[in-house]
């Protein structure tokens, strides 16, 4: 028994030698490293969710509130964060809709769409705001129309005024009719206010911009067909006014009209084509009523028309142009 105990150290020697040699001999398998213990993740709790929600809500940060929901969606405060984000979105959408920024309002509302299945309150709010945007659409279209009309009226651009009204298909019919009737009254007033002061001065100059606006305002090809009867009256007036006060040099109005006589067989021009001798030939001795006079292409011309007590209406009777030299007796 004693012999057996004495030999025990010798039995351990080979094993110790193997372990020692493994530290210096290549290829010898090393002992497996001991992996460090991982720290366990902190479990999500509603207290942290609530704190994050309150912080985002105080800053009124929609994205942060949605972030809180995404992280804590199974906790009460996470769900409440989504509801608060939804309320802020509703405020934003409503403000945009009331300012008639419809595209932006719909874009903001679309952010809420993915969450409508998450909460019945959010789904109901989404539907309500979608209806409000639609309700505001008609009002906003009218606001935009009125702004466009006002600008075009200020510019004297009457074809644009009536074109804007024509395109207002999203506006209630009776309202659109009111805008059209109001525009007709303003159009006639603008024509009279533009032409009558020129006639009152008898000799005046119409600037290029106003002359172009006047021509457009009585152009049957640019104005709506329903104004054909009014254009039959104002068309000749506007064209005669533009001719005398803009196209002619030193143009003037005679008030009352001046009686003239043709002393030689004379050719004439029409008001429609004042630079072309395309009118009828006038007989010697013809008595005519001259409404005004001015120079065109170096020739002094009389504007020939009819009789009317109102000087503006008288312009509407203008038909022909004759050369002043044809109204003077020929020297023998």
C-alpha positions in Angstrom: 0.0 0.0 0.0 2.8 2.3 0.8 4.5 1.5 -2.5 1.5 2.3 -4.4 1.3 5.9 -2.8 4.9 6.6 -3.6 4.4 5.9 -7.3 1.4 8.3 -7.8 3.6 11.4 -8.7 5.3 9.4 -11.4 2.0 8.7 -13.0 1.1 12.4 -13.2 4.4 13.4 -14.8 3.6 12.4 -18.4 0.3 14.4 -18.4 2.1 17.5 -17.0 4.8 17.2 -19.7 2.1 17.0 -22.5 0.4 20.2 -21.2 3.8 22.0 -21.0 4.9 20.9 -24.4 1.6 22.1 -26.0 2.6 25.7 -25.2 5.8 25.4 -27.3 5.1 22.8 -30.0 3.3 24.1 -33.2 0.1 22.3 -34.1 -0.7 21.2 -30.6 -4.4 22.1 -29.9 -4.9 25.0 -27.5 -7.5 24.9 -24.8 -10.9 26.4 -25.7 -11.1 30.1 -24.6 -13.8 30.9 -22.1 -16.4 33.2 -23.7 -17.2 36.3 -21.6 -20.8 36.5 -20.4 -23.0 38.9 -22.4 -24.9 41.5 -20.5 -28.5 40.8 -20.7 -30.6 43.5 -22.6 -32.6 45.7 -20.4 -36.3 44.8 -20.8 -38.6 47.4 -22.2 -40.7 49.1 -19.6 -43.5 51.7 -19.8 -41.7 54.2 -17.6 -39.0 54.6 -20.2 -41.7 54.7 -22.9 -43.6 57.4 -21.1 -40.5 59.6 -20.6 -39.6 59.3 -24.3 -43.2 60.1 -25.2 -43.4 63.2 -23.0 -40.1 64.5 -24.3 -41.2 64.2 -28.0 -44.7 65.6 -27.2 -43.2 68.7 -25.5 -41.1 69.3 -28.6 -44.2 68.6 -30.8 -42.0 66.3 -32.9 -44.1 64.0 -34.9 -41.3 61.8 -36.1 -40.0 61.3 -32.6 -43.4 60.3 -31.3 -43.7 57.8 -34.1 -40.2 56.6 -33.2 -41.4 56.0 -29.6 -44.3 54.0 -30.9 -42.1 51.9 -33.1 -39.9 51.0 -30.2 -42.6 50.6 -27.5 -45.6 49.6 -29.7 -46.7 46.9 -27.2 -46.7 49.2 -24.2 -49.4 51.7 -23.2 -47.2 54.7 -23.6 -46.0 53.5 -27.0 -49.6 53.4 -28.2 -50.4 56.8 -26.7 -47.3 58.2 -28.5 -48.9 57.2 -31.8 -52.2 58.8 -30.9 -50.4 62.0 -30.0 -48.5 61.9 -33.3 -51.8 61.5 -35.1 -53.3 64.5 -33.3 -50.3 66.7 -34.3 -50.7 65.5 -37.9 -54.4 66.4 -37.8 -53.6 69.9 -36.7 -51.0 70.2 -39.5 -53.4 68.8 -42.1 -56.2 71.1 -41.1 -54.0 74.2 -41.2 -52.8 73.3 -44.7 -56.3 72.6 -45.9 -57.6 75.9 -44.6 -54.7 77.8 -46.3 -55.8 76.0 -49.5 -52.5 74.2 -49.7 -54.3 71.1 -50.8 -51.4 69.1 -52.2 -49.4 69.6 -49.0 -52.4 68.7 -46.9 -52.9 65.4 -48.7 -49.2 64.7 -48.5 -49.2 65.2 -44.7 -52.3 63.1 -44.3 -50.7 60.2 -46.3 -48.1 59.9 -43.5 -50.9 58.8 -41.2 -52.3 56.2 -43.6 -50.1 53.3 -42.5 -51.3 53.6 -38.9 -55.1 53.6 -39.5 -55.2 49.8 -39.0 -53.4 50.2 -35.7 -56.0 52.3 -33.8 -59.7 52.9 -34.4 -59.4 56.5 -33.2 -56.7 57.2 -35.8 -58.7 55.5 -38.5 -61.7 57.7 -37.7 -59.6 60.9 -37.6 -58.0 60.0 -40.9 -61.5 59.7 -42.6 -62.6 63.0 -41.0 -59.6 64.9 -42.3 -59.9 63.4 -45.8 -63.5 64.7 -45.9 -62.4 68.1 -44.7 -59.8 68.4 -47.5 -62.5 67.5 -50.0 -64.9 70.0 -48.5 -62.2 72.7 -48.5 -61.4 71.9 -52.2 -64.5 73.8 -53.5 -63.8 76.8 -51.4 -60.1 76.8 -52.2 -60.9 76.6 -55.9 -63.1 79.6 -55.6 -60.3 81.5 -53.6 -57.8 80.7 -56.4 -60.3 81.7 -59.1 -61.1 85.0 -57.4 -57.3 85.8 -57.0 -56.7 85.0 -60.7 -59.7 87.1 -61.8 -58.6 90.0 -59.7 -55.1 90.0 -61.1 -56.3 89.7 -64.7 -58.8 92.5 -64.2 -56.1 94.7 -62.7 -54.0 94.0 -65.7 -56.9 94.6 -68.1 -56.4 91.1 -69.5 -60.1 90.3 -70.2 -59.6 87.1 -72.3 -57.7 85.7 -69.3 -60.5 86.7 -66.9 -63.1 84.8 -68.9 -60.8 81.9 -69.6 -60.2 81.5 -65.8 -64.0 81.4 -65.2 -64.5 78.9 -68.0 -61.9 76.5 -66.4 -63.6 76.7 -63.0 -65.3 73.4 -63.4 -64.9 72.3 -59.8 -66.9 75.3 -58.6 -70.7 75.2 -58.0 -72.6 76.4 -61.1 -74.5 79.2 -59.6 -71.4 80.7 -58.0 -69.6 80.4 -61.3 -72.5 82.2 -63.1 -72.2 85.1 -60.5 -68.5 85.5 -61.3 -69.2 85.5 -65.1 -72.0 88.1 -64.8 -69.8 90.3 -62.5 -66.9 90.0 -65.0 -69.1 91.2 -67.9 -70.2 94.3 -66.0 -66.5 95.0 -65.1 -65.4 94.4 -68.7 -67.9 97.0 -70.0 -67.0 99.4 -67.3 -63.3 99.0 -68.1 -63.9 99.6 -71.8 -65.9 102.8 -71.1 -63.4 104.0 -68.5 -60.5 103.5 -70.9 -62.1 105.1 -74.0 -64.2 107.9 -72.7 -61.4 109.9 -71.0 -59.5 109.8 -74.3 -62.5 111.2 -76.2 -63.0 113.9 -73.5 -59.4 115.1 -74.1 -60.1 115.0 -77.9 -56.4 114.6 -78.5 -54.6 112.0 -76.4 -52.2 109.1 -76.7 -52.9 105.5 -75.8 -49.8 103.6 -74.4 -48.7 100.4 -76.1 -49.8 98.1 -73.3 -53.3 99.6 -72.9 -53.7 99.6 -76.7 -52.9 95.9 -76.8 -55.3 95.2 -73.9 -58.0 97.1 -75.6 -57.5 95.2 -78.9 -57.7 91.9 -77.0 -60.8 93.0 -75.0 -62.8 93.4 -78.2 -61.3 90.5 -80.2 -64.1 88.0 -81.0 -61.4 85.3 -81.4 -60.1 85.8 -77.9 -63.3 86.6 -76.0 -66.0 84.0 -75.2 -68.8 83.4 -77.7 -71.5 84.3 -75.3 -70.4 88.0 -75.5 -71.0 88.2 -79.2 -73.9 90.7 -78.9 -71.8 93.0 -76.6 -68.8 92.6 -78.9 -70.9 93.7 -81.9 -71.2 97.0 -80.1 -67.9 97.4 -78.3 -65.7 95.9 -81.1 -66.1 98.8 -83.5 -65.7 101.3 -80.7 -62.5 99.7 -79.3 -60.9 99.3 -82.8 -61.7 103.0 -83.7 -60.3 104.2 -80.4 -57.1 102.3 -80.8 -56.7 103.5 -84.4 -57.2 107.2 -83.5 -55.4 107.3 -80.2 -52.6 104.8 -80.8 -52.0 103.8 -84.4 -52.4 107.3 -85.9 -50.0 110.1 -85.3 -51.5 113.2 -83.7 -54.9 111.5 -83.6 -57.9 113.6 -82.5 -61.6 113.3 -82.0 -64.1 115.9 -83.4 -66.9 116.7 -81.0 -69.3 117.5 -82.6 -68.4 115.7 -85.8 -67.1 117.8 -88.7 -68.9 117.9 -92.1 -66.6 117.3 -95.1 -67.0 117.2 -98.9 -65.2 115.1 -101.4 -63.9 117.3 -104.2 -62.3 114.6 -106.4 -63.0 111.0 -107.1 -61.4 109.4 -104.0 -60.5 106.0 -102.9 -61.1 105.0 -99.3 -59.8 102.6 -96.7 -61.8 100.5 -94.2 -61.4 100.6 -90.5 -60.5 96.9 -90.5 -57.6 97.4 -92.8 -56.6 101.1 -92.4 -53.3 100.8 -94.2 -54.8 99.3 -97.3 -56.8 101.2 -100.0 -59.6 98.6 -100.2 -62.7 100.7 -99.5 -65.2 102.0 -102.1 -64.5 104.9 -104.4 -66.3 108.0 -103.3 -68.0 110.3 -105.8 -67.2 113.9 -106.2 -69.5 116.1 -104.1 -70.1 113.3 -101.5 -71.0 114.8 -98.1 -69.5 112.9 -95.2 -69.3 113.2 -91.4 -65.8 113.1 -90.0 -65.4 111.7 -86.4 -61.7 112.4 -86.1 -58.4 112.7 -87.9 -54.8 111.5 -87.7 -51.8 110.6 -89.8 -51.0 107.1 -91.0 -48.1 106.2 -93.2 -47.4 109.9 -93.8 -51.0 110.6 -95.0 -53.5 112.7 -93.0 -56.8 110.8 -92.9 -60.3 111.5 -91.8 -62.2 108.9 -89.9 -65.7 108.7 -91.5 -68.8 107.6 -89.5 -72.4 108.4 -88.6 -74.2 110.6 -86.1 -74.6 110.0 -82.3 -74.9 112.3 -79.4 -72.6 110.1 -77.3 -69.0 110.5 -78.4 -68.1 106.9 -77.4 -71.0 105.4 -79.2 -70.2 107.6 -82.2 -66.8 105.8 -82.5 -68.8 102.6 -83.1 -70.1 104.0 -86.4 -66.7 104.5 -87.9 -66.5 102.8 -91.3 -64.0 104.4 -93.7 -60.9 106.5 -93.9 -60.4 109.2 -96.6 -57.4 111.3 -97.3 -57.7 114.9 -96.2 -56.3 116.1 -99.5 -59.3 114.7 -101.3 -61.6 117.0 -99.2 -60.0 120.2 -100.4 -61.0 122.0 -103.5 -58.5 121.6 -106.3 -56.6 124.7 -107.3 -57.3 125.8 -110.9 
